[in-house]
């Protein structure tokens, strides 16, 4: 396909014809995507279609229906792939070649895939032909065989292709971590024997990852193990993957956090928020290891902390509150996931229990969707603003940015370093649990080895390496993996699936179904009761890893990991690997990194990057404000503001959240600003904070707001009509979890995106209003742009429609629209408009209230299914009592 496509382009004839592929080798969405991406105008997968026709397992549906279902599935899969790349139309994907090849030589690439990146080379045309013949021969098994062989492409099979995570590997590890006893080296022979089986199983695996083609190239004699840095220092470099509470059960999520805190490492909260109960150190544990605070956990100790050290901020902003951010030692911006780059997270409704819904400020049973992009990040400057926001609210926490391994990631990482991030994490494609889509696990992302080395090289060449710590993750399982990552430039190391296995996961790969048989990835109480993991098991696993790291360092002759970070001169290609697919690979991009043997100064990092002098620091230094914060007092201040004053109010929110939590402050801080506010005005606002602005504000107003009140009005001497002019920028109220915004003017695009519990009244908005909203109330007293309510699963919107154009602007996929049909709905709307008029003096609000009988019928309600039974939207609501989640035991 690619050869013909490029030949026709070269001859200037490609636009004269269409190319149709008739093939027996196409059945998955990735196959279709490759063919279309390399020029196919149409594809006929004739053998797949014939297989469906001849199937004897389709008794419930007709053959035409089965074929139609297959076609629909393929189309849906292709749309998913397009969306990952930010492409709307298949025509735009046609011939776009948005791929990176791994394992194809340049002879083959230049012939059939010209222009495609292939960094490590690989198969030539003759070798590819032999591969095809080998696969073809397998299609003709012995006549005595009664069924086709399952080669284990999806699930591990004994005679199929190798999988890194298998039941056999899990059993070895489970035995090792359960047998190990900390501080009893002499009694741990059995545990080390089991770990040796685990390590040997992975050492003897077939070549699976790029690092499997490398071996050590020592430059000095070995040293005694006693001379190497202790286990306690090494384990501080370890982190767990960003697996959310919701994807994991409470038991699994909390066990990982306790274990990593015991080690001095860092667990990652994932994107679902955390229960504030976890922010307190345990002091009520009995002699049996049980705590009344966490009755569902075992193996606890007094002094344990259940708080994840890394608090993740993902595109959905679920559970991101000021208190949550203030309890993080690191704040991680998840730009993408190694196992499914280009996709957002999705928590199926069956896993959204009342407890999970409470944490995420949503409703039980409602599927929760994180958008593929952060809607406040469309450039490196936008990312720099979010980094600024996080440094602003919590100046003592490091900010990390999670990126995925792909070509060009080095350039992006350089931008991230300049944007004031403290840590850059590179995630490889080997990560991901059973909840990730199969097409993404198999065909998206690149090995972390390519990403880490590219980033390390780019940062070194641009003299930026000292600004950031570099972390690698994606399929790390052993101390050998850790050393490999270190030699390629990584200083910290993330473990995801393997940490879950250490606490009891058996890799059933049904995480998305809520049916995890061992209670690791489910919210069903009867299954959670089966969870047997304890923190000590996870601690033991990381001690094994650290001990293995020590033994390798001793063999190489080095005393610490710091001494070998970036030292690819200590690596060489393995000579004994005899595989056709690897004979022509060129790993220079991994091995030829900048020489760092003598100059190691780039490993000296600043503790936490600073935002420099900011307006909030001046306000906090005011004696009256400081006194009001400490005594729950009341204070009002008049403050001038300019557009270089960004994220104003966030640091004050952080001080309140650290001292009183999200809701504990009972005083009142009133700030009367005049001027033009910079980006993220009133971000992370808390109850007790009233932010009044006379002027205008830039993008991201009330981002992450949790409470309080924000009022924005035009200058008193303005002569324009407020209702017709923009007063706040784009993406306001993003991820809000409470509070109220009144803006006497119009808003930009994406107003209320991913709003959870915030309320707002504005006088017009741009495109995509209420996108991905899960709760709260939005009132718009003017016209709006297109795509209202896209992805909206909760909350209610009220939209004034004076020109009868609103219905055509609504995205009907998730929501219905209706006129107000209940007294409760009318009362809710009128109350908010009255408050809006009282706070802003809005002429538009005054006119509507004075002519209420005429205007109430002009409002539309935007109603997602989760709100269809509420008193505000349904004249005959049926109230259903929600089940409460009792602790599993």
C-alpha positions in Angstrom: 0.0 0.0 0.0 2.6 2.5 1.1 4.9 1.7 -1.9 2.2 2.3 -4.5 1.0 5.4 -2.6 4.5 7.0 -2.6 5.3 5.9 -6.2 2.1 7.7 -7.4 3.0 10.8 -5.4 6.5 10.8 -6.9 5.0 10.5 -10.4 2.5 13.2 -9.7 -0.5 10.8 -10.3 -1.8 10.2 -6.7 -4.7 12.6 -7.1 -5.8 10.9 -10.3 -6.9 7.7 -8.6 -8.2 6.0 -5.4 -6.4 3.1 -3.8 -8.6 0.2 -2.5 -7.0 -2.6 -0.4 -8.4 -6.1 -0.6 -6.8 -8.1 2.1 -7.1 -11.1 4.4 -4.6 -9.6 6.9 -6.7 -6.8 8.3 -9.1 -7.2 11.2 -8.2 -4.8 14.0 -8.6 -1.0 14.1 -4.9 -0.5 14.1 -4.7 -2.4 10.7 -7.3 -0.1 9.2 -5.6 3.0 10.7 -2.2 2.0 9.2 -3.7 1.4 5.8 -5.7 4.6 5.7 -2.8 6.5 7.2 -0.5 5.3 4.4 -2.9 6.1 1.6 -5.7 3.6 1.3 -9.0 5.2 0.2 -11.0 2.1 1.1 -10.3 -1.3 2.7 -12.1 -4.6 2.1 -11.1 -7.1 4.9 -12.5 -10.0 3.0 -11.3 -12.9 5.3 -12.6 -11.1 8.4 -16.0 -10.6 6.8 -16.1 -14.3 5.6 -15.1 -15.5 9.1 -18.1 -13.6 10.5 -20.4 -15.1 7.9 -19.2 -18.6 8.7 -19.2 -18.3 12.4 -21.4 -20.8 14.3 -21.5 -18.7 17.4 -23.9 -16.0 16.2 -27.2 -17.6 17.0 -28.7 -14.5 18.6 -28.1 -12.1 15.7 -28.4 -12.4 11.9 -25.4 -12.4 9.6 -26.2 -8.9 8.2 -26.5 -7.6 11.7 -23.2 -9.2 12.7 -21.4 -7.6 9.8 -23.0 -4.3 10.5 -21.8 -4.5 14.2 -18.3 -5.2 13.0 -18.3 -2.3 10.7 -19.6 0.0 13.4 -16.9 -1.3 15.8 -14.2 -0.6 13.3 -15.5 2.9 12.6 -15.8 3.7 16.3 -12.2 2.5 16.8 -11.0 4.6 14.0 -12.8 7.7 15.4 -11.0 7.0 18.7 -7.6 6.9 17.0 -8.4 10.1 15.1 -9.4 11.8 18.4 -6.1 10.9 20.0 -4.3 12.8 17.2 -6.7 15.8 17.5 -8.2 15.0 14.0 -11.9 15.3 13.3 -12.2 13.9 9.8 -11.0 10.6 8.3 -10.1 12.6 5.2 -7.6 14.6 7.3 -6.0 11.3 8.5 -5.9 9.8 5.0 -2.2 9.6 3.9 -1.1 11.6 7.0 1.4 9.0 8.1 1.2 10.0 11.8 3.3 7.0 12.9 6.7 6.2 14.3 8.2 2.9 13.2 10.1 0.8 15.7 12.2 -2.1 14.1 12.0 -1.1 10.4 15.2 -0.4 8.5 15.6 2.7 6.3 15.6 0.6 3.1 12.0 -0.5 3.9 10.9 2.8 5.2 12.2 4.7 2.2 10.4 2.3 -0.1 7.0 2.0 1.6 6.8 4.5 4.4 8.9 7.5 3.2 9.0 10.3 5.8 8.2 8.0 8.7 10.6 8.2 11.7 12.5 5.0 12.5 15.1 5.8 15.1 16.6 2.4 15.7 16.4 0.9 12.2 15.6 -2.8 11.8 14.2 -5.2 9.2 15.0 -4.9 5.5 12.7 -6.0 2.7 14.1 -9.5 2.5 13.7 -10.1 6.2 10.2 -8.7 6.2 9.4 -11.2 3.4 10.6 -14.0 5.5 8.5 -12.8 8.4 5.4 -12.8 6.2 6.2 -16.3 5.0 6.6 -17.5 8.6 3.3 -16.1 9.6 1.6 -17.4 6.5 2.7 -20.9 7.2 1.0 -20.8 10.6 -2.3 -20.3 8.8 -2.0 -23.9 7.6 -1.7 -26.1 10.7 -1.6 -29.9 10.7 -4.9 -31.4 9.5 -5.2 -33.3 12.8 -5.5 -30.0 14.7 -9.1 -29.4 15.8 -8.8 -25.6 16.4 -6.5 -22.7 15.5 -3.8 -22.0 18.0 -4.2 -19.0 20.3 -0.9 -17.2 20.0 -1.6 -15.1 23.1 -1.6 -11.7 21.4 -4.1 -10.3 24.0 -3.9 -12.6 27.0 -0.9 -14.7 28.1 -0.8 -18.3 26.7 1.8 -20.9 27.4 2.5 -21.5 23.7 1.8 -17.9 22.7 3.9 -14.7 22.5 5.7 -13.6 25.6 4.0 -11.3 28.0 6.0 -9.4 30.7 3.2 -9.8 33.3 2.1 -13.4 33.6 0.5 -15.5 36.4 3.8 -17.4 36.8 5.8 -14.2 37.4 3.1 -12.9 39.8 3.3 -16.1 41.9 7.0 -15.9 42.3 6.7 -12.3 43.4 3.8 -13.0 45.8 5.8 -15.7 47.5 8.9 -13.5 47.9 7.2 -10.4 49.4 5.2 -12.5 51.8 8.3 -14.4 53.1 10.6 -11.4 53.5 11.1 -10.0 57.1 12.7 -6.6 57.4 15.8 -6.5 59.5 16.1 -10.3 59.6 18.6 -11.0 56.9 19.6 -14.4 58.2 16.0 -15.5 58.2 15.3 -14.4 54.7 16.9 -17.1 52.7 13.5 -18.4 51.5 12.3 -14.9 50.5 15.5 -14.3 48.5 15.2 -17.7 46.9 11.7 -16.7 45.7 12.9 -13.3 44.5 15.8 -15.1 42.6 13.1 -17.2 40.8 11.2 -14.0 40.0 14.4 -12.2 38.8 15.6 -15.3 36.8 12.2 -15.6 35.1 12.6 -12.0 33.9 16.3 -12.3 33.1 15.7 -15.3 30.9 12.7 -13.8 29.0 13.0 -13.5 25.3 14.1 -10.1 24.0 11.1 -7.9 24.7 12.3 -4.4 25.3 15.1 -2.3 23.8 17.0 -2.5 27.1 17.1 -6.3 26.6 19.6 -5.7 23.8 22.1 -4.0 26.1 24.6 -5.2 28.6 27.0 -3.6 31.1 30.4 -2.3 30.1 32.2 -1.8 33.4 35.2 0.6 33.4 36.5 -0.3 36.9 36.9 -3.2 39.3 34.0 -4.3 41.4 33.7 -3.2 45.1 32.4 -4.7 48.2 28.6 -4.5 48.7 29.1 -2.8 52.0 30.6 0.2 50.2 27.4 0.9 48.3 24.8 3.4 49.5 22.2 1.8 51.8 18.8 0.5 50.7 17.1 3.3 52.7 18.6 5.9 50.3 17.8 4.0 47.2 14.1 3.4 47.9 13.5 7.2 48.3 13.9 7.4 44.5 11.0 5.1 43.9 7.4 6.2 43.1 4.2 4.3 42.2 2.2 5.0 39.1 -0.7 7.4 38.9 -3.6 5.0 39.6 -6.7 6.7 40.9 -8.9 5.9 43.8 -11.9 4.7 41.7 -9.8 2.7 39.3 -8.4 1.0 42.4 -10.3 0.0 45.5 -9.8 2.0 48.7 -7.8 -1.0 50.2 -5.4 -1.2 47.2 -4.9 2.6 46.9 -4.4 3.2 50.6 -2.0 0.2 51.0 0.3 1.6 48.3 0.3 5.0 50.0 1.2 3.7 53.4 3.9 1.5 52.0 5.6 4.3 50.0 5.4 6.6 53.0 7.1 4.0 55.2 9.9 3.8 52.6 10.3 7.5 52.2 9.3 7.0 48.5 6.3 8.5 46.9 2.9 7.1 46.0 0.8 8.8 43.3 -2.9 9.7 44.0 -3.9 9.4 40.4 -6.7 11.7 39.2 -9.5 11.0 41.6 -8.7 13.1 44.6 -8.3 11.8 48.2 -10.4 11.6 51.3 -9.2 14.3 53.8 -9.2 11.6 56.5 -6.0 10.3 54.8 -4.1 13.6 55.5 -3.8 12.8 59.3 -1.0 10.5 60.7 -2.4 7.4 62.3 -2.3 7.2 66.1 -5.1 4.7 66.9 -3.6 1.4 65.7 -3.9 -1.6 68.0 -1.6 -4.5 68.5 -3.2 -6.4 65.7 -2.5 -3.7 63.1 -6.0 -2.4 62.9 -7.3 1.2 63.1 -10.9 2.4 63.7 -10.1 5.2 61.2 -9.4 2.7 58.5 -11.1 -0.5 59.6 -10.8 -2.1 56.1 -7.0 -2.1 56.2 -4.6 -4.6 57.8 -1.0 -4.5 58.9 -1.0 -0.9 60.1 1.3 0.9 62.5 1.1 4.0 64.6 2.8 6.8 62.7 1.7 5.5 59.3 0.5 8.1 56.8 -2.2 7.3 54.2 -1.7 10.4 52.2 -0.2 10.1 48.7 2.9 12.2 48.5 2.3 12.9 44.8 -1.0 14.6 44.1 -2.0 14.4 40.5 -3.7 17.1 38.5 -5.2 15.5 35.4 -7.4 17.0 32.7 -10.6 16.1 34.5 -9.5 17.9 37.7 -11.5 15.4 39.7 -11.1 16.0 43.5 -8.5 18.8 43.0 -9.3 21.1 45.9 -7.0 23.5 47.9 -6.7 21.1 50.8 -5.8 18.3 48.4 -3.0 20.4 46.8 -1.7 21.6 50.1 -1.2 18.0 51.3 1.1 17.1 48.4 4.9 17.0 48.5 4.8 16.9 44.7 2.0 18.1 42.4 2.0 16.2 39.1 0.4 17.6 35.9 -0.5 14.5 33.8 -0.2 15.5 30.2 -0.6 12.0 29.0 -0.3 8.3 29.9 2.4 6.0 28.5 -0.1 3.2 27.9 -2.7 5.4 26.1 -1.2 8.7 24.9 -3.8 11.0 23.4 -6.6 9.7 25.5 -8.2 11.0 28.7 -9.2 8.8 31.6 -12.7 7.2 31.9 -14.1 5.7 35.0 -17.2 3.5 34.1 -20.4 4.4 36.0 -20.4 0.9 37.7 -17.2 1.9 39.5 -18.5 5.3 40.6 -19.8 4.3 44.1 -21.3 6.9 46.4 -17.9 7.2 48.1 -16.0 7.7 44.8 -18.7 10.2 43.7 -18.3 12.2 46.9 -14.5 12.5 46.3 -15.0 13.5 42.7 -17.9 15.9 43.4 -20.2 13.9 41.1 -23.1 11.5 41.3 -23.0 7.7 41.9 -23.3 5.5 38.9 -22.4 8.3 36.4 -19.5 7.6 34.0 -16.8 10.2 34.6 -14.8 11.3 31.6 -11.5 13.2 31.6 -11.0 15.1 28.3 -7.9 14.1 26.2 -6.4 17.6 26.6 -6.2 19.9 29.6 -8.5 22.7 28.5 -6.2 25.3 30.0 -3.2 24.0 28.1 -3.0 24.6 24.4 0.6 25.8 24.3 3.8 25.7 26.3 2.9 29.1 27.7 -0.4 27.7 29.0 1.5 24.8 30.7 3.8 27.4 32.3 0.7 29.1 33.7 -0.6 25.9 35.3 2.9 25.3 36.8 2.8 28.9 38.1 -0.7 28.2 39.6 0.5 25.2 41.5 3.7 26.9 42.7 1.4 29.7 43.8 -0.9 27.8 46.0 1.7 25.4 47.4 5.2 27.1 47.1 6.8 24.2 49.0 5.7 21.4 46.7 7.7 20.4 43.6 5.7 20.4 40.4 6.2 17.5 38.0 5.0 17.1 34.4 4.2 13.7 33.1 5.0 13.2 29.4 5.1 10.2 27.2 7.9 8.8 25.1 7.5 9.8 21.5 9.6 11.4 18.8 10.2 15.1 19.5 9.6 14.8 23.2 13.0 16.3 23.9 11.9 19.6 22.5 8.7 19.6 24.6 10.8 18.7 27.7 13.0 21.7 27.1 10.0 23.9 27.1 8.7 22.2 30.3 12.1 22.9 32.0 11.9 26.5 31.0 8.3 26.7 32.2 9.6 26.2 35.8 8.8 22.6 36.3 10.8 20.8 39.0 10.5 17.2 37.7 9.8 15.7 34.2 8.5 12.1 34.1 8.8 10.1 30.9 6.3 7.2 30.6 6.8 4.3 28.2 4.3 2.3 26.4 4.8 -0.8 28.6 2.8 0.7 31.4 -1.0 0.5 31.9 -3.3 -1.8 33.6 -6.2 -3.9 32.3 -8.3 -0.8 32.2 -6.4 0.7 29.2 -7.9 0.0 25.7 -6.2 -2.9 24.0 -5.5 -1.0 20.8 -3.7 1.6 22.9 -1.7 -0.9 24.9 -0.6 -2.6 21.8 -0.1 0.2 19.3 0.3 3.6 21.1 3.3 5.0 22.8 7.0 4.2 22.5 9.6 2.6 24.8 10.7 4.8 27.7 14.3 4.1 26.7 13.8 6.3 23.6 12.0 9.0 25.5 14.4 9.2 28.5 17.5 9.4 26.3 16.1 12.0 24.0 15.0 14.2 26.9 18.3 13.8 28.7 20.3 14.6 25.6 18.2 17.7 24.7 18.3 19.1 28.3 22.1 18.5 28.5 22.7 20.2 25.1 20.6 23.2 26.1 22.1 23.5 29.6 18.7 22.8 31.2 19.4 19.5 32.8 20.2 21.0 36.2 16.8 22.6 36.4 14.8 19.3 36.5 14.8 15.8 38.0 14.2 13.2 35.3 11.9 10.3 36.2 11.3 7.1 34.1 8.4 4.7 34.2 6.7 2.1 32.1 7.2 -1.6 32.8 10.0 -1.4 35.3 10.1 -4.6 37.3 13.7 -5.3 38.6 16.8 -3.6 40.0 18.4 -4.3 36.6 15.7 -2.1 35.0 16.4 0.6 37.5 20.1 0.6 36.7 19.3 0.7 32.9 17.1 3.7 33.4 19.8 5.4 35.5 22.5 4.9 32.9 20.2 6.4 30.3 19.7 9.5 32.4 16.8 8.9 34.9 17.2 9.9 38.5 13.9 8.6 39.9 11.9 5.5 38.9 8.2 4.8 38.7 6.5 1.4 39.2 2.8 0.9 38.3 1.4 -2.5 37.6 4.2 -4.4 39.4 3.5 -2.5 42.6 -0.1 -3.6 42.3 1.0 -7.2 41.8 3.2 -6.9 44.9 0.0 -6.1 47.0 -2.0 -8.9 45.5 -3.0 -8.2 41.8 -3.1 -11.4 39.7 -3.3 -9.6 36.3 -6.8 -10.8 35.5 -7.0 -7.8 33.1 -10.7 -7.1 33.8 -10.1 -3.8 35.7 -12.7 -1.9 33.7 -15.5 -4.4 34.5 -15.5 -3.7 38.3 -15.1 -7.5 38.8 -11.5 -7.8 40.0 -11.4 -11.2 41.7 -8.9 -10.1 44.4 -10.3 -6.7 45.3 -7.6 -4.6 43.8 -9.5 -2.8 41.0 -13.1 -2.9 42.1 -15.6 -0.9 44.2 -17.9 -3.9 44.9 -17.8 -4.6 48.6 -18.0 -8.4 48.3 -14.9 -8.4 46.1 -13.1 -5.8 48.2 -13.4 -8.2 51.1 -11.0 -10.5 49.2 -8.2 -8.1 49.3 -5.3 -9.6 51.3 -2.5 -7.1 50.7 -0.7 -5.3 53.5 1.8 -2.4 53.3 4.6 -4.6 54.4 4.4 -6.7 51.2 4.9 -3.6 49.0 7.7 -2.4 51.2 9.4 -5.8 50.9 9.2 -5.7 47.1 10.9 -2.3 46.9 13.6 -3.6 49.4 14.2 -6.5 47.0 14.6 -4.0 44.1 16.9 -1.8 46.1 19.1 -4.7 47.2 19.4 -5.8 43.6 20.4 -2.2 42.6 23.1 -2.3 45.3 24.5 -5.6 44.0 24.7 -4.3 40.4 26.3 -1.1 41.5 28.9 -3.0 43.5 29.6 -5.2 40.4 30.1 -2.1 38.3 32.4 -0.5 41.0 30.2 2.4 41.9 29.0 3.5 45.3 25.7 5.3 44.5 23.1 5.7 41.8 24.1 9.4 41.4 27.5 8.2 40.2 26.0 6.3 37.2 23.1 8.5 36.1 23.6 9.4 32.4 26.6 7.1 32.1 25.7 5.3 28.8 29.5 4.7 28.3 28.9 1.9 30.8 26.5 0.2 28.3 27.2 -1.9 25.2 25.2 -4.0 22.7 24.7 -7.6 23.7 26.6 -9.9 21.3 24.8 -13.2 22.0 21.3 -12.1 20.8 20.5 -14.0 17.6 17.2 -12.7 16.3 16.4 -11.7 12.7 14.4 -8.8 14.0 17.2 -7.4 16.1 20.3 -8.0 13.9 20.1 -4.7 12.1 19.0 -2.5 15.0 21.1 0.5 15.7 20.9 1.7 19.3 23.2 4.7 18.9 20.3 7.0 20.0 20.4 5.2 23.3 24.2 4.8 23.7 25.7 8.0 22.3 24.6 10.5 24.9 26.6 13.6 26.0 29.8 12.8 27.9 29.0 13.4 31.6 31.8 11.3 33.1 33.7 14.2 34.6 31.2 17.0 35.0 28.4 15.9 37.3 27.3 19.4 38.4 24.0 19.1 36.5 22.8 16.6 39.2 22.7 19.5 41.7 19.1 20.7 41.6 17.3 23.6 43.2 15.0 22.5 45.9 11.8 24.0 44.6 11.4 26.6 41.8 9.9 29.9 42.9 7.3 32.2 41.3 9.3 35.2 42.6 7.6 38.2 44.2 3.9 38.0 43.9 0.9 40.2 45.1 -0.4 37.4 47.4 2.8 37.6 49.5 2.2 41.3 50.0 -1.3 40.7 51.1 -0.3 37.9 53.5 2.3 40.2 55.0 -0.5 42.7 55.9 -1.0 42.5 59.7 -4.7 42.9 59.5 -5.1 40.0 57.0 -2.7 37.8 58.9 -4.6 38.4 62.1 -8.0 37.7 60.4 -6.6 34.4 59.1 -5.3 33.3 62.5 -8.4 34.3 64.5 -11.2 33.6 62.0 -11.7 37.4 61.9 -13.1 39.7 59.3 -11.1 42.1 57.1 -11.7 44.1 53.9 -8.9 45.5 51.8 -8.8 47.7 48.6 -6.1 46.5 46.2 -5.0 47.7 42.8 -4.3 44.9 40.3 -2.6 44.8 36.9 -2.5 42.0 34.3 0.9 40.8 35.4 -0.6 39.8 38.7 -1.4 36.2 38.0 -3.2 33.6 40.1 -4.2 36.2 42.7 -5.7 34.8 45.8 -4.4 31.2 45.4 -1.6 31.5 47.9 -4.0 32.9 50.5 -6.3 29.9 49.8 -3.3 27.7 50.3 -2.5 29.2 53.7 -6.2 28.8 54.7 -6.3 25.2 53.5 -3.1 24.2 55.2 -4.4 25.7 58.5 -8.1 24.8 58.4 -8.8 22.4 55.5 -11.3 23.2 52.8 -14.1 24.3 55.0 -12.7 25.1 58.5 -12.2 28.9 58.1 -15.2 30.8 59.6 -13.9 34.3 59.1 -14.3 36.5 56.1 -11.6 38.0 53.9 -12.9 40.6 51.4 -10.6 41.9 48.7 -11.8 44.8 46.5 -9.6 44.9 43.5 -9.6 47.5 40.8 -7.8 47.1 37.4 -7.2 44.3 34.9 -6.4 40.9 36.6 -4.0 38.5 35.0 -4.6 34.8 34.3 -6.2 32.5 36.9 -7.8 35.3 39.0 -9.4 33.7 42.2 -8.0 30.3 41.3 -8.6 27.7 44.2 -10.8 30.2 46.1 -12.0 29.0 49.5 -15.1 29.6 51.6 -14.7 32.8 53.5 -12.9 34.6 50.6 -14.8 37.3 48.7 -13.0 38.5 45.6 -14.6 41.6 44.1 -13.0 43.0 40.9 -13.9 46.3 39.2 -12.3 46.0 35.8 -11.8 42.8 33.8 -10.0 39.5 34.1 -8.0 37.3 31.7 -8.4 33.5 31.2 -9.0 30.8 33.9 -11.0 32.9 36.3 -12.1 30.7 39.3 -10.0 27.7 38.1 -10.3 25.0 40.8 -12.5 27.3 43.0 -13.8 25.4 46.1 -16.0 28.1 47.8 -16.4 31.7 48.5 -17.7 34.4 46.1 -16.2 36.1 43.1 -17.8 39.2 41.6 -16.5 40.9 38.5 -18.0 44.2 37.2 -16.9 46.8 34.6 -15.3 50.0 35.8 -17.9 52.5 37.1 -17.0 55.1 34.5 -17.4 52.6 31.5 -19.9 53.7 28.8 -20.3 50.4 27.0 -23.2 48.0 27.4 -21.8 45.4 29.9 -24.0 42.5 28.6 -22.5 42.9 25.1 -18.9 42.9 26.1 -16.5 40.2 27.3 -15.4 40.7 30.9 -13.6 37.4 31.6 -11.5 35.2 29.3 -11.6 31.6 28.3 -11.9 28.4 30.4 -13.3 30.0 33.5 -14.6 27.8 36.4 -12.5 24.9 35.1 -12.6 22.1 37.6 -14.5 24.2 40.2 -15.7 22.2 43.2 -17.8 24.9 44.8 -18.3 28.7 45.3 -20.2 31.3 43.2 -19.1 33.6 40.3 -21.1 36.6 39.2 -19.7 38.3 36.1 -21.5 41.4 34.7 -20.5 40.7 31.1 -19.7 37.9 28.7 -17.3 35.1 29.1 -15.0 33.5 26.5 -14.9 29.9 25.3 -15.3 26.7 27.4 -17.0 28.4 30.3 -17.7 25.9 33.1 -15.6 23.1 31.5 -15.5 20.2 34.0 -17.3 22.2 36.6 -18.3 20.0 39.5 -20.1 22.0 42.1 -19.5 25.7 41.3 -22.4 28.1 40.5 -22.1 31.0 38.1 -24.2 33.7 36.4 -22.8 35.4 33.3 -24.3 37.4 30.5 -23.1 35.4 27.4 -20.4 32.9 26.5 -18.4 31.5 23.5 -18.3 27.9 22.2 -18.3 24.7 24.3 -20.1 26.1 27.4 -20.6 23.5 30.2 -18.3 21.0 28.4 -17.7 17.8 30.5 -19.6 19.4 33.4 -20.5 17.0 36.3 -22.3 19.2 38.8 -23.2 22.7 39.8 -25.4 25.3 38.1 -24.6 27.7 35.2 -26.9 30.6 34.2 -26.2 32.5 31.0 -28.3 35.6 30.4 -27.3 36.0 26.8 -26.2 34.3 23.6 -23.7 31.4 23.5 -21.6 29.7 20.9 -21.9 26.1 19.5 -21.4 22.7 21.2 -23.1 23.5 24.5 -23.1 20.5 26.9 -20.6 18.3 25.1 -19.6 15.5 27.4 -21.8 16.9 30.2 -22.9 14.3 32.7 -24.1 16.3 35.7 -25.3 19.7 36.8 -27.9 22.0 35.2 -27.5 24.9 32.8 -30.0 27.7 32.3 -29.7 29.6 29.0 -31.7 32.7 27.9 -32.8 32.3 24.2 -34.0 35.6 22.9 -33.6 34.9 19.2 -34.8 31.2 19.3 -31.4 29.9 18.1 -30.3 27.9 21.2 -31.4 24.4 20.4 -29.2 24.2 17.3 -26.2 25.1 19.4 -26.5 22.2 21.8 -24.5 18.9 21.5 -27.4 16.4 21.9 -25.2 13.3 22.5 -25.3 13.5 26.4 -28.0 16.1 27.3 -31.6 17.0 26.7 -33.0 20.5 26.7 -36.4 21.7 28.0 -38.1 24.8 29.1 -38.5 25.3 32.9 -41.3 23.0 34.0 -41.1 23.0 37.8 -41.4 25.5 40.6 -38.1 24.4 42.0 -36.3 25.0 38.8 -37.9 28.5 38.4 -37.0 29.3 42.0 -33.4 28.2 41.5 -33.0 30.3 38.4 -34.7 33.4 39.9 -32.7 33.2 43.1 -29.4 33.2 41.2 -30.4 36.1 38.9 -31.5 38.1 42.0 -28.2 37.5 43.7 -26.4 38.4 40.4 -28.3 41.7 40.3 -27.6 42.4 44.0 -23.9 41.8 43.6 -23.2 43.4 40.2 -26.1 45.8 39.5 -26.5 44.2 36.1 -29.0 46.1 33.9 -29.7 42.9 32.0 -30.6 41.0 35.3 -32.7 43.9 36.4 -34.7 44.0 33.2 -35.3 40.2 33.3 -36.5 40.4 36.9 -38.8 43.3 36.2 -40.3 41.3 33.3 -40.1 37.8 34.9 -43.3 36.5 33.5 -42.2 37.3 29.9 -38.6 36.1 30.3 -38.9 32.8 32.3 -40.4 31.1 29.3 -37.4 32.1 27.2 -35.0 30.1 29.3 -33.8 26.6 28.3 -32.7 24.0 30.8 -29.8 21.8 29.7 -30.3 18.5 31.5 -28.0 15.5 31.5 -29.5 12.1 32.4 -28.2 12.2 36.0 -30.3 15.3 36.7 -33.5 14.1 34.9 -35.1 13.0 38.2 -34.3 16.1 40.2 -37.0 18.5 41.5 -35.6 21.3 39.4 -36.1 19.4 36.1 -38.9 16.9 36.7 -42.4 17.8 37.9 -42.8 14.2 39.3 -39.4 13.2 40.7 -39.0 9.8 42.2 -36.5 10.2 45.1 -34.2 7.2 45.4 -32.2 6.8 48.5 -28.5 6.4 47.7 -26.7 3.4 49.3 -23.8 4.4 51.5 -20.5 2.7 51.2 -19.6 0.7 54.3 -16.0 -0.2 54.9 -15.0 -3.6 53.6 -13.8 -6.1 56.2 
